[in-house]
């Protein structure tokens, strides 16, 4: 493609220059030819007038001998052919032929014009001299009467030769320009084509899935903008592909996690049902125990299903939050009251720290209640008996900062970046023991993000974990 485009561009440049040279050569030639003819006519007319002044008396006296001698001398000085013609059209003297052998000139075009206007000129081919001549005739008056005519003739052969020299000069200059255009045009064209070729190579690499190639932007013109756009497109495509791969991995992990989380309770339920079918129904004590276990696993399945539906709703593009004003302090108090029995059973204490006077917030109360329930429930479940759990709410610059702090075992740094992923659990055995679905923190994160808030987790091994999130007041 590179050489093809180069040939096309250079060929176009060369054709334009060649046509320009030919057209220029044609019109310059015409203009110069006309210029030289005008200048030649003016010179011949001036010389004819000068000669007429010199020969006026001799022509009036019709002194042929004197006229012939003077004419020959003037012709040598002026390098022109001079013809002296009487008023009757007969040739009285001529520097090229014998006057007596020449025809009557009264019918010659330049003579007719001179007879009517005082001067006349014409160009015609001379059969005698075998080349074109420029003729200028001037009437000679003496005492108010035309006594004859002075006609000067100059060969146009020299003029044609001069014009041909100019033609050749212009043509040679045009050929030199043609060669220069080929060289310069090739250099310029390559400067244009090379970036296009590089763009093509990068585009082909992108089409093959290679997003590593980039273009060097060397200019700010249209090609530079196009190169920058191509680089930006490659970056965006790479990010998009990475996102798609990441989403595909998340999807795969999600399916695997869901299958694993559902498989455990389903296996237990199936096993106990088979045990009951094999005769355990007759043993009422064991039958009741088996049914209680089945119910527990069924509830676990129900919780997983509910959380999956809730998370799917939050991730949906059609998800909406129902904003309405409510008292955040009252919500915290309500959540704390709901866990009173669980706190009492483990001998734990829930400490509330609410700084400020106005705790009115415009948000989705039901969803925020779910957030608080998840965070406080996790804090209770993962904290040892007799520990203290702290819930803090603080308003600053129109944004509430809410945190839930526990005294649990803590989470190592390598796990902190993944704790908000679906089904991710630092200690799966512990998670199953406390009845978690592995979706609680994902639900919390999506709910906070839907409210234009931010969420983070800080944890130290052996000292506990703090989950903090922000919530705009309105």
N, C-alpha and C positions, 0 to 999 in steps of 0.2 A: 504493500500500500504506500509505503514511504516514497519509493522511487516513482511509482505511478503518479502520485500527486505532485511530486517535484517536476516531473516531465510536463504535466498539464499546466502548472503555474508558469514554469519557465517558457514553455511553448507559447502560452498566451502573451506573456511579456514580449517575447521575441516577435510574435506576429504583429502586435500593436506597434512596436518600434519600426519594424520593416515597412508596414503600411504608412506610418508617419513619415518615414524617410522618403518613400516613393511620392507621396502626396506633396511633401515639402519640396522635393526636387522638381516636381512638375510645376508647381505654382511659382517657385523662385525663378525657374527658367523663364516662364512667361513674363514675370515681372521684370526681370533683368533684360530680356529681349526688348520689351516695350520701352524700358528706360534708355537703353543704348540707341534704339531707333529714334527716340525723341531728341536725345542729345546730338545724335548724328545729323538729324534734320536741322536743328538749330545752328550747328556749326556750319553746315553747308549753306544755309540761308544767310548767315552773317558774312561768310566768305563771298557769296554771290553778290551781296549788296556792295561789299568792298570792291570787288572786281568791276561791278557796273559803274561805280564812281570813277574808277581808273580809266575804263574804256569808253565812257560816255561820248566824249568828243570824237574819238576815232570811229565809233559806231555811227554817230550822226553823219560823219564824212564818208562813211563806208570805205575806210582805208583798210582793205583786207590784209595787206602786207604787215602793217603795223599791228593790227589786231592779232594776227597769227603769231608774230614774234612775241608780243607781250603775253599772249595766252600761254604759249609754251613755257615762258619763264615763270609765270605765276603757277602753272600746274606743277612744275618741279618743286617750287617752294611749299605749296600747299598739299602735295601728294594726292591730288584729285584729278579727275578727268574734267576738262572744261570745254564746253561747246558754246559758241557764239552764234546766235540765230537771228536772222533779220526779221523785220516786222511782217514779212510775207511768208515766213516759215522756212526759208532757205538757209542752209548752214553756211555761215561766213568763215568760221574757223573751228577746228576741233583738234584736241591733243592726242586723239587715238586713231583717227581715220582721216582720209583725204576728203575735204569738204565737198569737192565737186562730185564725188561718188556717193554721197549720202542722200537719202530721200528727204522730201519736204517734211518738216517736223511739226507742222501746224496741227496735225491730228493726234499728236502725242498727248496723253492725259495731263502730264504736268504742264504742257504748253497751253492747253485749253484753260486750265485753272489759272495760269498766270495771265492769260489774255483777259480773263474776266475779273480776277481779283488782285492782280499785281504780283502774286506769288502762287506757286503750285508745286506739288510734290507727288511722287508715286514710286512704287517698287515693282519691278518686273524683271523677267529673265531676258538677258541680252543674248540674242542669237549670234551676234558678232563675237562677243567676248566669252560666251559659254558659261556665264554665271550670273546670279541675281545682282541687280544694281539699285541703289537708292538715288533718285533723281530729284533735284530741287531747281526750279526755274524762277527767275526774277525779271520782271519787266524793267527795261531801261528807257527813261524818258529824257527828252531834251527839248526845251522850249514848249513843254506841255504836250508833246507828241511822243508816242512810243516809237523809238527808233530801232528796237530789237529786244533780244532776251539773252540773259546770261544763264546758262544751265550748268550746274555742277553735278557730277555723278561720282559715287563712291561704291566700290565693291563691298557687298555684304558678306563676302567670304571670310574676311578677317573678323567681322562681328560674330558670325556663326562659330568660328573657331574659339573666340573668347567665351561665348556662351557655353560651348561644349566643355571648355576647361572648367567653367563654374559648375556645370552639371557633374562632371567627374569629381570635383572637389567636394560637392555636397554629398554625392553618392559614397565617396570614400569615408567622409565623416560619418555618414549614416551607418556604414558597415562597421566602423570602429565602435560607434554607439551600440550597434547590434551585438557585437562581441562583449562589450562592457555589460550590457543588459544580461546576456547569458551568464556571465560570471557573477555579477552582483545579484541578479535574480535567483541564481542557484543558492547563493549564500543566504539571502533573505528568506527564500522559500524553505530551506532546510531549518532555519531558525523558527519558522512557523510550524513545519511538519513534524519536527522532532518532538515537541511537547504533545502534539496530537497522537503520535506513535506511542509515546510513553503512556498517555492516557488510555489508549487502546489496550496496551499490555496490562495495565493495572485493572481495567474493566474486565478483561478476559480472566485475570487471576481471581478477581472477585466472583466472577460467574462460576469458577471452579471451587469456590469456597475458601480461597486463600485471601485473608483480610490483612495480611502483614505488610503488603506493598503500599508504599506511599509516594506521592509525587512531590518533587521539590518545586515550590512556588517561587519563580524567578521574576515575575512581573506582576503589575497591578491591572493589566488590561483584561479583555474578555477571556483570554486563554488562562491568565492567572486566576481569575474568579472561577472559571470552570475547573481548574486543577484543585483549588481550595474546596469547591463544592464536592468534587469526587473524593477527596480525602475525608471530608466530613461525612459523606455518604458511607464510605468504607467503615469509619468509626461507628456510625449509627448501626450499620448492618452487623458489625462484629458484636456490638452490645446487644442488639436484638437477638442474634443467634445465641450468644451466651445466656441471655435471659430465657430463651426458649429451651436451651439445654438444661438450665437450672430448673426451669418449671417442669420439664419432663422428668428430671431426677426427683423433684419434689413430689410429682404425681406418682412416680414409681414407688418412692418411699412411703407415700401416703397410702397407696393401695396395700403395700406390704404391711405397714403398721396396722391399718384397719383390719386386714385379714388376721394378723397376729392377735390383736386385741379382742377380736370377735371369736377367734378359734378357741381360746382358753376357756371362757365361760360356756361356750357351746359344747366343747368336749366334756366338760364337767357335767353339764345338764344331760347330755346324751348318756353318759356313763351311769349316772344315778337313775335315770329313767329305765335303762336296761336292767339295772340291779333290781329296781322295783318290779319290773316285768318278770324277772326270774324268780320271784317269790317273796321278795322283801316286804311286799305289801302286807303280808300276813303278820309280820313283826311290827306291831303298831309303834313301838318306841323308836325303832330305827327308821321306820317309814316317815314318821314326823320329822326326824332329824334330816333325812334325805330331802324331804320336801322343803325344809327351811333352807338347805344349801341350794337347791334348785331355785328357790325364790330369790336368794341372794344374788346368784349369777344372772337370773332374769332381770333383776333390778340394775345390775351392772350393765347388761346389754341395753336396757332402756336408757340409762344415763349416757352411754356412749352414743346411742342414736340421737338423743336429744341434743347433746353437745355438737354432734356432726351437723345436724340440721341448723343449729344456732350459728355455727361457724360458717356454714355454706351461705346462710342468709347475710352474714356480715361481709363476706367476700364478694357477694353478688353486686354487679354494676347497678342493680336496681335497689340496692339497700338504702333505706331512709332512716333517719333518726327523728323522733318526735320531740322537738325542743319545746320546753315549757319551764317557767320559773318554779323553783322549789328550794327548800332550805337544806343545804348540804349538812349542816349540824344535825338536823333532825334525822337525816338519812343515816349518818354515822351512829347516832344513838339507837336507832331502830335495828341496825345490823348488829350492834354490840348486844342488845337485849336478846336477839335471836340466838346468839351463841352462849347465852348465860349457862345453860345446862351443860354444854360441852366443856366450857371453861371450868365449871365446878367439878366435873368428873375427873379432870386431869389436874385439878388444883392450880390452874393457871390464872393469871390476872391480866385483864385488858385495860391498858391505860390510854386515855384519850387526851390529846393535846391540840386544842383548837384556838388559834390566835386570831383575834379580830372581833368585830362587832356584827358586820353584815355578811352572812354566809349564803345569801341568795345567789343562785346560779341558774343560767338558762341552758338546760341540757335535757337529754332523754333519761328521766328518772329511773325507769325500769331497767334500762341497760346499765346505768351507773350503779344501781343496786346489785346487779349481777357481778359487776367488776369488784365491788367491795366484798360481796359474799365469797367470791373465789379467792381473793387475796387473804382475807381473814381466816377462811377455812384452811388454806395452805399453811398459814402461820401457826394455827392451832395444831394441825396434824403433824407438822414437822418439828415442833418444839417439844422439848421434854416436859415431863410433869413438874409442876411448881415453877415454871418459867414465867416471864413477863412478856406480853405482846403490846406493842405501842402503835397506835394509830394517830398520825399527826396531820393537821390541815392548817395551811397558812396562805393568806392572800397577799400578793405582791404584784403591783403594776397591772391590775386587772386580770391576773391569772392565779388560780388556786393550785398550790402544790400539795398533793396528798401522798403520804407514805405509810407503808405498813411494815413494821420491823419485828422480827422474831429472834429467838435465842437458839435456833436450831443448829444442826451440824455444819451449816454453810455449804457453799458450792465452790469448787475449784475454778480457777480462772479459765481453763480451756473449755469449760462447759457454759460459761456465762453468755457467750455469743449465740448459743443455740437453744437456750431454755424457753424461748418464746415460739419455737417451732412446734408444729403439730405432732403429738405423740412422743415428743422427745422427753426422756426422763433420765435424770442423773442416776437414780437408783430405782430400777423397775420393780424389784421385789418390794421395796418400801412403798412405792406408789400403789401397787396392788393391795398391799396391806391396809393402806388408809382409804382405799376405794376410789382413787383418782382415775380419770379417763385419759389423762395426758393431753387434754385439749383446753383445759382451763386458762392457762397463760396465753395461748393463742387467741382465745376469745377476748381476754382482757386487752391484749395488744390491739386487735382490730377495732374494738369498741373505742379505745382511747384515740386511735388515729382518726376514726370517723368524726370524733369531736374536735379535730384539729389540735390534739394534744400530743405530748411526747411521753415515752415510758422508758425506764431504765431499771437495772438491777445492780446492786452492790452487795458483795458477800465476802466473808472471810471465814475460812475453815475453823470450826470450833467456836466461832463467836456469833454466828447468825447471818441472816440475810435481810436486806431492806429493798423492797420494791417501791419505786417512786414514779408518779406520773403527774402530768399537768393537765389542767382543765380550764379553758377560758371562761371568765365569768359570764360573758354574753357573746 
